[in-house]
C-alpha cells in the first residue's frame, strides 16, 4: 500500500538521520558511566544549588546532539546520581540550542528573533528542571533500578587489589552502553520513530503552515506546541523550516514555540525516558516545556509585533557556511551502519521484552492453575 510505504520511508529517514548520534551517545554514555565516579563534572552537576543546574545547561548547550541522541547521556547521568533538575536542564538544552543553531538562526531568522530564541533556550531548561525536580518523582523506576544494578555488579565483584587497565575499562563501558543500556532504550526509540513516521506521513504539510502563520493567537500557539512536541525534529535542521514559514507569513511567536518544542520533545525521546525517569516525571517535563513555550511565544508576539523577515541571500549564505563548518557532518558510509546498529538494538530490546512478557504470562498461568487446584480441593 502507498500509505504504508510512505510511513516506512519516513521512519527510515528518521532512523538514518538520528542513528549515528544515537550510537555516538551510547558510546559516550558508557564512558560517562564508567569514568564519571571520580570526575569533577559529576561533582559540579550534583551540587544542590544552582551551580550544578547551570553547569548542566551550559554543557548541553555546547553539544550538537538531537533529542534522541541525548537520551543515553541523560540516562547515564541519572543513574550516576546527578540531581534531577540538572539532568532535565541538560536534556532540554542539548537539542534546543548550540553554537551552530545560533549562527544559522542569526542568518535565517534575524538578530531580534535569534536573541529571543537564545534567551528562551537558556532560561527554559533551568526553569523546567526545577519544576520537574519539585513535582516529579525522585524514586527510580524498575527499569532504572535494573540498569543501575547491572552496572554496579562488575565493579563489586572485581578484586579490590586489581586495578583494571584503561582498555579494560573502555571495553566495560562499551559493554554497558550497548549490552545493557542499548537494548532497553533501542526498543522504545524504535517504537517512537515508527510513531513519528506515522504522524509525519498523515499530518498534512499545509496544516503546519496554517498554524505557524498569521498573528498566531494562543490557540494556534498551543496547537503548534503540541505538533512540535509530537514530531521528530533534529537540532539545527528545524531552523530552515521555520525560516521558510516566516517567509510565508508565520508569526514570530509560533516560530519560537516550534524552535523549542520541535527539537526538545518528541515521541521517541519521551517513550524512552518514561521507562527510566517515570511517566509522571516525563509528563511534567513535557507539560512545563509546552506551557513555557506558549508563554514565550505570546511574549515574543507582543515584543516583535512589527516583525518582518528580511532575507539577505548573501548574508544567509555566508553565515550558513560558518554554521555548516561548526555542525558535524556524518559521512555517508557511517549513516547506514549506524542505523543498522540502532535497528539491531531495537530488535534485541523487543526480544527481551517478549521474553519478559512470556515469563510473566507463564507466572500468571501457574498462579491461576494453583488457585484453581486449591479451589477444587
Phi, psi and omega in degrees: 000140180300323181296313178297323177296317179295319178297317179296319179294319179296314179296320178296320177298319177296319179295318179294325181288321186263343189303313183299317183289331175294317178297314179300319181291326175295319176298311181297321179297319177297318179295316178300316181296321184284324188250359188279346184301324182251010184278146177290333179299317180297319179297320179293318183288339183268001180297147184282337181276196183282344183299318181294319179293317179295322178296320179295317179296318179295320177297316180295324182291345180262354183257119181276064179250149176280173186294324176290323181292336182276347184302311180301320178295320178301313180296320181296316177297318182296314179292335179280001176096008178291139183298151189296322180299319179291321179298314181292320178299318177296317183296323181281315186294327186299308181278336187284315189221134174203166185306318180295320180295321180295316180295316180293324177295318178300323182287320190257336185250344180097160186292322184290315178293326176295321177299316178296319180297314180294315180300314180291323180294338178266331183275317185302316180301320181291314182296312180295323178301313179292324179295318179294318179295326182286317188246352178280179180266126179273351181280134181288139174291162177304324178296318179294320178298319179297315179296318181295320179291324178294323182290321188277348187294322183293319182292325182289323185279348182288144177299142184295327185278347184266125177257115182294150180286168179299317181294324178294321179291322176296319178296320178294324178296316179293323180296319178290315183299317183261332183270329182254306184283320185304307180297324181296311181282327182301321180301310186282329173295319178298316178298317181295320178296321178297317179293321177296325176296322177296313180296316182297334180274321187275333181281122182296143178296328180296332179299319181297310183294326180297316185269354169269345186267182178070204181278352176054070174293179186300322180298318179292321177300320180296315180294321177296320179296318179296319179295315179297327180285346184260322186275162177265118176230121182278157181302144178074318184294339181281342186292315175301325177298314179295321178299321178294321178293321177296318178297332179272003177109017179292151176279146182296329179294316177296326177297317179297318180301313182288327178299330183266307185288329181301303181278338188271338181222133173200166185299315180301317181293314185294319180296317181293314183292328181296334180287340182250311183277339181104147183295323181295315180297315181293323178297317177295319178302308182292314182299316180294318181292320178296315180297316179294323180294322177295316177298315178297318178297320178297317178295321179294323176298322178290319183288318185251046179296337178259021185293131175225119179296129178247107183269115176249100186303320182292316179294319180297321178294320182294309181291325177297326178293321177296316179297324179296325178289333180274343181268123178300131179259123182280121177299147181300327182287351176260337185297307184294313178299324179296318178298322178296318179300313179297320177298318178297317179297322178295317178294319178300313179297322178296321177296318177297318180297319180294319178297318178295320180295317179296319179296320178295319179296319178296320178297319178294322179293322177296316178298317180296320179295317178297320178295321178295319179297318179295323180294323180290327180277000000 
